[in-house]
Amino acid sequence: MLKLLKYLSICFISACLLFACHAWTPTAVKRPPLKIPFGYFVGEYPSIIAQEKGFFKAQGVDVEVIYKRYTRLEAANFNAGKYDGVISSLGSFIILSATNPDIQGVMVVDESTGADVVVAQSQIKTVADLKGEKLGANLGGFSEVFGTEMLKTANLTSDDVNLVKSEASEIPQRLKNNTIQAGHTWEPYLSEALKSGGHILFTSKQTPGLILDMIVFRGEIIRGRPEDVRAFVRGWLQAVNYWKANVQEGNAIISKVLKIPSNTISLEGVTLTDLGDNQKFFQSSNPNSIYKIAKTYTDFFIRSGNVTRIPQLESLFNSSFLNSSS
């Protein structure tokens, strides 16, 4: 009986020790995936490759990639906290920061290097010929800034032309109807305008650094989940390098996910920015640095009344997540 009690006591103590050890063993807390919406623009397609090839997961982060054909409402949803991050043009990001200063751009994902164009009627041979004519642009955003920068090359200002509010998709028909003589657009609308007799007057090749898209995160995510943001950046850059090295396979992956023909996927006029490109953009001494380009937008938005508060540009950008992304 004594031996039995002794045996039971040992068993009880062992069980207690095992329970105590288990109770004090830290359990891994599973973080929710980063929720980010993406549009059907070629500069955002590395998200598809990173997701399908498992690059995000391999870097240590789960990402819930949400594809939206129309992304106009997504900035508002991001502002409302529905998403952790969002892809935004530099101009839109600055406008967004006027009402939501607790956001930061952490990486440039693409640069327009010819994809954005001003297409004109045949009689408009040079930018100077636009004086007194009607120029179509999506007013109040990067489209109008692009048009303004174009006019500067001929010593013109927006006062020298009649600006007409136009979406990129409306430009071909407006040129045909002669309600504008030139307008800012991109593919597939550019091809349509060229077929109707228009010609390219000016392209974003002539405005280096002006039209950029960025990945932007809410401050709460940057402060609370910095390793996830860093892993996202690494996974994205891995996808960019993979696609550049495996164009056909990358196109096939994108085609399958978005259910679009692979021959419609083209990076012509768009540069996917890699780590080296990003490091140059975030270098303040670079003449095309993101800080200098952002000031161009800020000055324009202040003049036009789009924003009433000058944002602290240094606090809008955070390049620290690029430091260990090689």
ZIVENTA-V186112 format. One record per backbone hydrogen bond with DSSP energy under -0.5 kcal/mol. NH is the residue of the N-H (numbers start at 1). CO is the residue of the C=O. E is the energy in kcal/mol with one decimal. If there is no record, write none. Layout:
nh & co & e
NH & CO & E
NH & CO & E
//
This chain:
nh & co & e
5 & 1 & -2.5
6 & 2 & -2.6
7 & 3 & -2.5
8 & 4 & -2.7
9 & 5 & -2.5
10 & 6 & -2.2
11 & 7 & -2.2
12 & 8 & -2.6
13 & 9 & -2.7
14 & 10 & -2.6
15 & 11 & -2.4
16 & 12 & -2.4
17 & 13 & -2.5
18 & 14 & -2.7
19 & 15 & -2.5
20 & 16 & -2.8
21 & 17 & -2.7
22 & 18 & -2.4
23 & 19 & -2.9
24 & 20 & -1.8
25 & 21 & -0.7
25 & 22 & -0.8
26 & 24 & -0.5
30 & 28 & -0.6
31 & 29 & -0.6
34 & 62 & -2.6
36 & 34 & -0.6
36 & 64 & -2.1
37 & 85 & -0.7
38 & 66 & -3.4
41 & 39 & -0.7
44 & 41 & -2.4
45 & 42 & -1.4
47 & 44 & -1.6
48 & 45 & -1.2
49 & 45 & -1.5
50 & 46 & -2.9
51 & 47 & -1.8
52 & 48 & -3.1
53 & 49 & -2.6
54 & 51 & -0.6
55 & 50 & -1.6
56 & 50 & -1.2
58 & 54 & -2.4
59 & 55 & -1.6
60 & 56 & -0.6
60 & 57 & -1.1
61 & 56 & -2.0
64 & 34 & -3.1
65 & 63 & -0.9
66 & 36 & -2.2
66 & 64 & -0.5
67 & 65 & -0.5
68 & 38 & -3.2
68 & 66 & -0.5
71 & 69 & -0.5
74 & 71 & -1.1
75 & 71 & -0.6
77 & 73 & -1.9
78 & 74 & -2.5
79 & 75 & -2.5
80 & 76 & -1.8
81 & 78 & -1.7
82 & 77 & -2.6
83 & 77 & -0.5
84 & 35 & -2.3
85 & 35 & -1.5
86 & 216 & -2.2
87 & 37 & -0.6
88 & 214 & -2.5
90 & 212 & -2.2
93 & 89 & -2.5
94 & 90 & -1.9
95 & 91 & -1.9
96 & 92 & -2.6
97 & 93 & -2.2
98 & 94 & -0.8
98 & 95 & -0.8
99 & 95 & -0.6
99 & 96 & -1.0
100 & 96 & -1.6
103 & 101 & -1.5
104 & 217 & -2.3
105 & 316 & -2.8
106 & 104 & -0.5
106 & 215 & -2.4
107 & 215 & -0.9
109 & 213 & -2.7
110 & 213 & -1.2
111 & 271 & -2.2
112 & 211 & -2.8
113 & 111 & -0.7
113 & 269 & -2.8
115 & 269 & -1.9
117 & 185 & -2.4
118 & 202 & -2.8
119 & 117 & -0.6
119 & 183 & -2.6
120 & 199 & -3.1
121 & 181 & -2.5
124 & 121 & -1.7
125 & 123 & -1.1
129 & 126 & -0.8
130 & 127 & -1.9
131 & 128 & -1.5
132 & 160 & -3.6
133 & 130 & -2.7
135 & 133 & -0.5
135 & 162 & -2.5
136 & 134 & -0.5
136 & 182 & -3.1
137 & 164 & -2.2
139 & 137 & -1.3
141 & 138 & -1.1
144 & 138 & -0.9
144 & 141 & -0.6
145 & 141 & -1.7
146 & 142 & -2.8
147 & 143 & -2.1
148 & 144 & -2.5
149 & 145 & -2.6
150 & 146 & -2.1
151 & 147 & -2.3
152 & 148 & -1.7
153 & 149 & -0.8
153 & 150 & -1.2
154 & 151 & -1.7
155 & 152 & -2.0
156 & 151 & -2.5
160 & 157 & -1.9
161 & 158 & -0.8
162 & 133 & -3.1
163 & 161 & -0.7
164 & 135 & -2.7
166 & 137 & -2.0
170 & 167 & -1.5
171 & 167 & -0.7
171 & 168 & -0.8
174 & 170 & -2.3
175 & 171 & -2.5
176 & 172 & -2.0
177 & 173 & -2.5
178 & 174 & -0.6
178 & 175 & -0.6
179 & 174 & -2.0
180 & 174 & -1.2
181 & 134 & -2.7
182 & 134 & -1.3
183 & 119 & -2.1
184 & 136 & -2.2
185 & 117 & -2.6
189 & 186 & -1.2
190 & 186 & -1.0
192 & 188 & -1.1
193 & 189 & -2.1
194 & 190 & -2.5
195 & 191 & -2.1
196 & 192 & -1.0
197 & 194 & -1.6
198 & 193 & -2.3
199 & 120 & -2.2
201 & 118 & -3.0
202 & 118 & -1.4
204 & 116 & -2.0
206 & 203 & -1.9
207 & 204 & -1.1
210 & 207 & -2.1
212 & 210 & -0.8
213 & 110 & -2.2
214 & 88 & -3.2
215 & 107 & -2.5
216 & 86 & -2.8
216 & 214 & -0.6
217 & 104 & -2.4
218 & 84 & -2.1
219 & 102 & -2.9
221 & 218 & -0.9
222 & 218 & -2.0
223 & 219 & -2.6
224 & 220 & -2.2
225 & 221 & -2.9
229 & 225 & -1.9
230 & 226 & -2.5
231 & 227 & -2.3
232 & 228 & -2.3
233 & 229 & -2.3
234 & 230 & -2.3
235 & 231 & -2.6
236 & 232 & -2.6
237 & 233 & -2.5
238 & 234 & -2.1
239 & 235 & -1.8
240 & 236 & -2.2
241 & 237 & -2.3
242 & 238 & -2.2
243 & 239 & -2.7
244 & 240 & -2.3
245 & 241 & -1.6
246 & 242 & -1.6
250 & 246 & -2.8
251 & 247 & -2.8
252 & 248 & -2.1
253 & 249 & -2.1
254 & 250 & -2.2
255 & 251 & -2.8
256 & 252 & -2.1
257 & 253 & -2.0
258 & 254 & -2.7
259 & 255 & -1.2
260 & 255 & -1.2
264 & 261 & -1.9
265 & 262 & -1.5
266 & 264 & -0.7
270 & 267 & -2.4
271 & 111 & -2.9
272 & 270 & -0.6
273 & 109 & -1.2
273 & 271 & -0.6
278 & 274 & -2.2
279 & 275 & -2.5
280 & 276 & -1.7
281 & 277 & -2.3
282 & 278 & -2.3
283 & 280 & -1.4
284 & 282 & -0.7
286 & 283 & -1.9
289 & 286 & -2.2
290 & 281 & -3.2
293 & 289 & -2.3
294 & 290 & -2.3
295 & 291 & -1.6
296 & 292 & -1.5
297 & 293 & -1.8
298 & 294 & -2.9
299 & 295 & -2.9
300 & 296 & -1.7
301 & 297 & -3.0
302 & 298 & -2.4
303 & 299 & -2.2
304 & 300 & -2.6
305 & 301 & -0.8
305 & 302 & -0.6
306 & 301 & -1.5
307 & 301 & -1.3
311 & 309 & -0.6
313 & 311 & -1.2
315 & 312 & -1.0
316 & 312 & -0.8
316 & 313 & -0.9
317 & 313 & -0.8
318 & 105 & -2.6
322 & 319 & -2.0
323 & 320 & -0.9
325 & 322 & -1.6
//
